[in-house]
Amino acid sequence: MQKWTAVMLLSCILMMFGPHNSVKAATKTDEKEIKQILDNLFTNKSDYLADRDNKLAEFYDNKHSLSRRAYKMEVDRKLYLHTWAKKRNMKIVNSQSKIRVTRVRIGENVAVVSLGHSQKISYSYNNHPSSAQWFGLGTWHAITLKKIGDRWIVWKEWYLDPLEENPSLIPSGFPVHSPNREVAQDGKKYRRKAAVAYADKYAGLAWGAGNNGKYNRKYKSYNNHGGDCTNFVSQALGDPKEGGGLPMREGWRYHYPNGGSRTWVQTDALKNFILNSGYGRVITTDFFPELMKQTDAQPYGAIGKLKEGDLIAHVLKNDVDHFSIVTGFDDHGYPLVNSHTADRFRAPFDLGWDKTTKYILIQIRD
């Protein structure tokens, strides 16, 4: 979520895959065993997150600080998610995992692994428990497994977790469903439906995304250069073939195949361009509770003015920290967004943020 965290991930992976005297490339037999262990580990992570009976603690060694820290990260993300759901009148009802192992190096009783994790999280509203909704997340992990006795344990792990926030700072409230929300239509300038389809197709590792979980290779990834969220939103808005087709102009453009301009990839610069160019307008800027507030002018709150294909800028300390694109609404009218860094597919827009976050709701002019 925060800027430069993607750089930290790359540095961490490089250090983990740096020179190890006892580490070698895995044989097919070794790799098959490690992948089975990892499949079991991430299945148990999802079981634990959904509050099902599981044996997640058995994959860690509480005597060692790094392993203990890795386990605590799973405990903390579960606490955050369930606290968030409670404050939204929801309950987390299920979670599923798929992993994509990209590299394995095995030594004497040690395995160093890089993998992608796609996770589906299902929830229901307390007043409609039989109607389940879901969203997808995607994360890249750097993991060291160590064999102690006859079992492999997680010795250390690092990943950029979109749920790594303080649960005590989650504001209360939830949107009121707008029965008259305007249906997204393509306009003369902005192909709104195409922008949403683009965001769904190229949402990366997030469960539910298309393109085999990969970004659009036509564009450079900025995950290792401060984050890819703004680059992704610019693609959805401006890709001439698959995206929204907004004309690239002034400082906002992508130079194929070299990369995007500062306005294309930097959060505050994109926000300023969208507003100053006339491509978009601000619906409102406020904290979460104020966005939900019902008034005579806005009977469903400011959040009720959003349409698919609009943007949400997440602001911390007067600085735009993240961009996401609205791709839909759940059955109760909750705005759902797609983004990169970390990868999200139709996730509740405020998930992974807290009461210190302001939101700029930006309507793209058709």
C-alpha positions as CSV (number, residue, x, y, z in Angstrom):
1,M,0.0,0.0,0.0
2,Q,2.6,2.6,1.0
3,K,5.1,3.9,-1.5
4,W,8.4,2.1,-1.9
5,T,7.2,-1.1,-0.1
6,A,7.5,-2.9,-3.4
7,V,11.2,-2.0,-3.5
8,M,11.5,-3.5,0.0
9,L,10.0,-6.8,-1.3
10,L,12.4,-7.0,-4.2
11,S,15.4,-6.3,-1.8
12,C,14.1,-9.0,0.5
13,I,13.7,-11.6,-2.2
14,L,17.2,-10.8,-3.6
15,M,18.7,-11.2,-0.1
16,M,16.9,-14.5,0.4
17,F,18.1,-15.8,-3.0
18,G,21.6,-14.4,-2.5
19,P,24.6,-16.7,-2.1
20,H,24.0,-19.6,0.2
21,N,26.9,-22.1,0.4
22,S,24.5,-24.9,1.2
23,V,21.7,-24.0,-1.2
24,K,21.4,-25.6,-4.7
25,A,18.8,-25.7,-7.4
26,A,16.0,-28.1,-6.6
27,T,15.7,-31.5,-8.3
28,K,12.2,-32.4,-9.5
29,T,11.7,-34.8,-6.5
30,D,12.8,-32.2,-4.0
31,E,10.7,-29.5,-5.6
32,K,7.6,-31.7,-5.6
33,E,7.9,-32.3,-1.9
34,I,8.4,-28.6,-1.1
35,K,5.5,-27.6,-3.3
36,Q,3.2,-30.1,-1.5
37,I,4.3,-28.6,1.8
38,L,3.6,-25.1,0.5
39,D,0.2,-26.1,-0.8
40,N,-0.7,-27.5,2.7
41,L,0.7,-24.3,4.3
42,F,-1.4,-21.9,2.3
43,T,-4.5,-24.1,2.5
44,N,-4.1,-23.9,6.3
45,K,-3.6,-20.1,6.1
46,S,-6.9,-19.8,4.3
47,D,-8.6,-22.1,6.8
48,Y,-7.2,-20.1,9.6
49,L,-8.3,-16.8,8.0
50,A,-11.9,-18.1,7.6
51,D,-11.9,-19.2,11.3
52,R,-12.1,-22.9,10.4
53,D,-10.4,-25.6,12.5
54,N,-6.9,-26.0,11.2
55,K,-3.3,-26.8,12.1
56,L,-1.6,-23.6,11.0
57,A,0.5,-23.2,14.2
58,E,2.2,-26.5,13.4
59,F,4.0,-24.9,10.4
60,Y,5.9,-22.5,12.7
61,D,8.4,-22.8,15.6
62,N,7.5,-20.5,18.4
63,K,11.0,-20.8,19.9
64,H,12.6,-18.9,17.0
65,S,11.9,-15.2,16.6
66,L,11.7,-15.1,12.8
67,S,9.3,-18.0,12.6
68,R,7.3,-16.6,15.5
69,R,7.1,-13.2,13.7
70,A,5.8,-14.9,10.5
71,Y,3.1,-16.7,12.4
72,K,2.1,-13.4,14.2
73,M,1.6,-11.8,10.8
74,E,-1.1,-14.4,10.0
75,V,-2.7,-13.8,13.4
76,D,-2.7,-10.0,12.9
77,R,-4.2,-10.2,9.4
78,K,-7.0,-12.4,10.7
79,L,-7.7,-10.0,13.5
80,Y,-7.8,-7.1,11.1
81,L,-10.1,-8.8,8.6
82,H,-12.6,-10.0,11.1
83,T,-12.7,-6.7,13.0
84,W,-13.2,-4.9,9.6
85,A,-16.0,-7.3,8.7
86,K,-17.7,-6.8,12.1
87,K,-17.7,-3.0,11.7
88,R,-19.3,-3.5,8.3
89,N,-22.1,-5.7,9.6
90,M,-20.5,-8.7,7.8
91,K,-19.0,-12.1,8.6
92,I,-16.1,-13.8,6.9
93,V,-17.4,-17.1,5.8
94,N,-14.8,-18.7,3.6
95,S,-11.3,-18.4,2.1
96,Q,-9.4,-20.3,-0.6
97,S,-5.8,-20.2,-1.8
98,K,-3.9,-21.0,-5.0
99,I,-0.1,-20.6,-5.2
100,R,2.3,-20.3,-8.1
101,V,5.8,-21.3,-7.2
102,T,8.3,-19.4,-9.3
103,R,11.6,-20.4,-7.8
104,V,12.9,-23.1,-5.4
105,R,16.4,-23.5,-4.1
106,I,17.1,-26.4,-1.7
107,G,20.0,-27.1,0.6
108,E,20.7,-29.2,3.7
109,N,17.4,-29.0,5.6
110,V,16.6,-25.6,4.1
111,A,14.5,-24.4,1.1
112,V,14.3,-20.8,-0.2
113,V,11.1,-20.1,-2.2
114,S,9.5,-17.3,-4.2
115,L,5.8,-17.7,-4.9
116,G,2.6,-15.9,-5.8
117,H,-0.5,-16.3,-3.7
118,S,-4.0,-15.8,-5.0
119,Q,-6.7,-15.7,-2.3
120,K,-10.5,-15.7,-2.5
121,I,-12.2,-14.3,0.5
122,S,-16.0,-14.7,0.9
123,Y,-18.2,-12.8,3.2
124,S,-21.9,-12.3,4.0
125,Y,-24.0,-9.6,5.6
126,N,-25.4,-10.4,9.0
127,N,-28.9,-9.6,7.8
128,H,-28.5,-11.8,4.7
129,P,-26.3,-14.7,5.9
130,S,-27.3,-17.0,3.0
131,S,-26.0,-14.6,0.3
132,A,-22.2,-14.9,0.0
133,Q,-20.1,-12.3,-1.8
134,W,-16.4,-12.6,-2.5
135,F,-13.3,-10.6,-3.5
136,G,-9.8,-11.6,-4.6
137,L,-6.3,-10.6,-3.4
138,G,-2.9,-11.4,-4.8
139,T,0.5,-11.3,-3.0
140,W,4.1,-12.2,-3.7
141,H,6.0,-14.1,-1.0
142,A,9.6,-14.8,-0.1
143,I,9.8,-17.8,2.2
144,T,12.5,-19.8,3.9
145,L,11.5,-23.2,5.0
146,K,13.7,-25.2,7.5
147,K,13.5,-28.8,8.4
148,I,13.6,-29.5,12.1
149,G,13.4,-33.1,13.0
150,D,10.9,-34.7,10.6
151,R,8.9,-31.6,9.7
152,W,9.4,-28.5,7.6
153,I,8.5,-25.2,9.3
154,V,8.3,-21.6,8.1
155,W,11.6,-20.1,9.3
156,K,10.9,-16.7,7.8
157,E,8.5,-15.0,5.4
158,W,8.0,-11.6,3.9
159,Y,5.2,-10.3,1.7
160,L,3.4,-7.0,1.1
161,D,0.1,-7.6,2.9
162,P,-2.9,-5.4,2.0
163,L,-4.4,-6.3,5.4
164,E,-1.5,-5.2,7.5
165,E,-3.2,-2.4,9.4
166,N,-4.2,-1.7,13.0
167,P,-7.7,-3.1,13.7
168,S,-8.3,-0.6,16.4
169,L,-8.2,2.2,13.8
170,I,-11.0,0.9,11.6
171,P,-13.9,3.3,11.4
172,S,-17.5,2.0,11.7
173,G,-20.2,2.2,9.1
174,F,-21.3,0.9,5.8
175,P,-23.0,2.2,2.6
176,V,-26.7,2.4,2.1
177,H,-27.7,0.7,-1.1
178,S,-28.7,3.1,-3.9
179,P,-31.6,1.6,-5.9
180,N,-31.2,4.2,-8.6
181,R,-27.5,4.0,-9.2
182,E,-26.7,4.9,-12.8
183,V,-25.7,2.0,-14.9
184,A,-22.3,2.3,-16.4
185,Q,-22.4,3.2,-20.1
186,D,-19.7,4.0,-22.7
187,G,-19.6,7.7,-23.5
188,K,-18.2,9.6,-26.5
189,K,-14.8,10.1,-24.8
190,Y,-14.5,7.3,-22.2
191,R,-15.3,3.7,-22.8
192,R,-16.3,3.0,-19.2
193,K,-17.2,-0.6,-19.6
194,A,-14.0,-1.4,-21.5
195,A,-12.0,0.3,-18.7
196,V,-13.7,-2.0,-16.1
197,A,-13.1,-5.1,-18.3
198,Y,-9.4,-4.1,-18.6
199,A,-9.1,-3.7,-14.9
200,D,-10.6,-7.2,-14.3
201,K,-8.4,-8.8,-17.0
202,Y,-5.1,-7.4,-15.8
203,A,-5.6,-7.4,-12.0
204,G,-2.5,-9.6,-11.7
205,L,-2.4,-12.4,-9.0
206,A,-5.7,-11.4,-7.4
207,W,-8.1,-14.3,-7.4
208,G,-10.7,-13.7,-10.2
209,A,-8.4,-11.8,-12.5
210,G,-7.9,-12.8,-16.1
211,N,-4.8,-13.2,-18.3
212,N,-3.6,-16.2,-16.3
213,G,-2.8,-13.9,-13.3
214,K,-0.3,-11.8,-15.3
215,Y,-0.1,-8.0,-15.9
216,N,-0.3,-6.7,-19.5
217,R,3.1,-7.3,-20.9
218,K,2.8,-4.3,-23.2
219,Y,3.4,-2.1,-20.1
220,K,6.3,-2.0,-17.7
221,S,5.6,-3.0,-14.1
222,Y,6.6,-0.4,-11.5
223,N,6.2,-2.8,-8.6
224,N,10.0,-2.5,-8.0
225,H,10.0,1.2,-8.6
226,G,7.6,2.5,-5.9
227,G,4.5,0.7,-6.8
228,D,2.3,-0.1,-9.9
229,C,-1.1,1.2,-8.8
230,T,-1.1,4.5,-10.7
231,N,0.4,2.8,-13.8
232,F,-2.4,0.3,-13.7
233,V,-5.1,2.9,-13.4
234,S,-3.6,4.9,-16.2
235,Q,-3.7,1.8,-18.4
236,A,-7.3,1.1,-17.6
237,L,-8.2,4.7,-18.5
238,G,-6.0,5.2,-21.5
239,D,-5.2,1.9,-23.2
240,P,-6.4,2.6,-26.8
241,K,-7.3,-1.0,-27.7
242,E,-8.6,-2.7,-24.6
243,G,-9.0,0.1,-22.0
244,G,-11.1,3.3,-21.6
245,G,-9.5,5.0,-24.6
246,L,-9.0,8.4,-23.0
247,P,-6.6,10.2,-25.4
248,M,-3.0,10.5,-24.1
249,R,-2.2,14.2,-24.0
250,E,0.1,16.8,-22.5
251,G,2.2,15.1,-19.8
252,W,0.0,12.0,-19.4
253,R,1.2,9.4,-21.8
254,Y,2.9,6.0,-22.1
255,H,6.1,5.8,-24.3
256,Y,6.0,2.3,-25.7
257,P,8.1,0.2,-24.9
258,N,10.1,2.4,-22.5
259,G,7.6,3.4,-19.8
260,G,5.2,6.0,-18.6
261,S,5.6,9.6,-18.0
262,R,5.7,11.0,-14.5
263,T,2.0,11.9,-14.8
264,W,1.2,8.4,-16.0
265,V,2.8,6.6,-13.0
266,Q,2.9,9.0,-10.0
267,T,-0.2,9.3,-7.8
268,D,-0.4,13.1,-7.1
269,A,0.6,13.9,-10.7
270,L,-2.2,11.7,-12.1
271,K,-4.8,13.2,-9.7
272,N,-3.8,16.7,-10.8
273,F,-3.9,15.9,-14.5
274,I,-7.3,14.1,-14.3
275,L,-8.8,17.2,-12.6
276,N,-7.0,19.9,-14.5
277,S,-7.5,18.3,-17.9
278,G,-11.3,18.1,-17.5
279,Y,-11.2,14.3,-17.8
280,G,-12.6,14.0,-14.3
281,R,-14.2,15.9,-11.4
282,V,-14.2,15.5,-7.6
283,I,-17.4,14.1,-6.2
284,T,-16.0,14.7,-2.7
285,T,-13.0,14.4,-0.5
286,D,-13.5,13.0,3.0
287,F,-12.9,10.3,5.6
288,F,-14.9,7.0,5.5
289,P,-17.7,8.0,7.9
290,E,-18.5,11.2,6.0
291,L,-18.7,9.3,2.7
292,M,-21.5,7.2,4.1
293,K,-23.4,10.1,5.7
294,Q,-27.0,10.5,4.3
295,T,-28.2,14.0,3.5
296,D,-31.1,15.5,1.6
297,A,-28.8,16.3,-1.3
298,Q,-27.1,12.8,-1.1
299,P,-29.7,10.4,0.3
300,Y,-27.3,7.5,-0.2
301,G,-24.1,9.3,0.8
302,A,-21.4,10.7,-1.5
303,I,-20.4,7.1,-2.1
304,G,-23.7,6.6,-3.9
305,K,-22.6,8.9,-6.7
306,L,-19.8,6.5,-7.8
307,K,-20.1,4.6,-11.1
308,E,-18.1,1.7,-12.5
309,G,-15.0,3.1,-14.1
310,D,-14.6,6.0,-11.6
311,L,-11.5,6.4,-9.5
312,I,-10.7,6.5,-5.8
313,A,-7.6,8.1,-4.5
314,H,-6.4,7.1,-1.1
315,V,-4.8,10.0,0.8
316,L,-2.5,9.8,3.8
317,K,-1.1,13.0,5.4
318,N,-2.3,15.2,2.4
319,D,-0.4,12.9,-0.1
320,V,-2.1,10.6,-2.5
321,D,-0.7,7.2,-1.5
322,H,-2.7,4.9,-3.7
323,F,-5.1,4.8,-6.7
324,S,-7.8,2.2,-7.5
325,I,-10.6,1.9,-10.1
326,V,-14.2,1.1,-9.2
327,T,-15.2,-2.1,-11.0
328,G,-18.5,-2.9,-9.3
329,F,-20.7,-2.9,-6.2
330,D,-21.7,-5.8,-4.0
331,D,-25.4,-6.7,-3.3
332,H,-25.6,-4.0,-0.6
333,G,-24.0,-1.3,-2.8
334,Y,-20.5,-1.5,-1.4
335,P,-18.1,0.0,-3.9
336,L,-15.6,-2.6,-5.1
337,V,-12.2,-1.8,-6.6
338,N,-9.3,-3.3,-8.6
339,S,-5.7,-2.2,-8.1
340,H,-2.0,-3.2,-8.2
341,T,0.5,-3.2,-5.3
342,A,-1.0,-5.2,-3.8
343,D,-3.3,-6.9,-6.4
344,R,-7.0,-6.6,-5.7
345,F,-10.0,-7.9,-7.7
346,R,-13.4,-6.4,-6.8
347,A,-12.3,-5.8,-3.2
348,P,-14.2,-3.4,-0.8
349,F,-12.6,0.0,-1.5
350,D,-11.5,0.7,2.2
351,L,-10.2,-2.7,3.0
352,G,-6.6,-2.4,4.2
353,W,-7.0,1.3,5.2
354,D,-8.0,3.0,8.5
355,K,-9.6,6.1,9.9
356,T,-6.6,8.3,9.1
357,T,-7.2,7.7,5.3
358,K,-9.1,10.3,3.3
359,Y,-10.7,9.3,0.0
360,I,-11.0,11.4,-3.1
361,L,-13.9,10.1,-5.2
362,I,-13.3,11.1,-8.8
363,Q,-15.9,10.8,-11.5
364,I,-14.5,10.3,-15.0
365,R,-16.4,12.4,-17.5
366,D,-17.9,10.3,-20.3
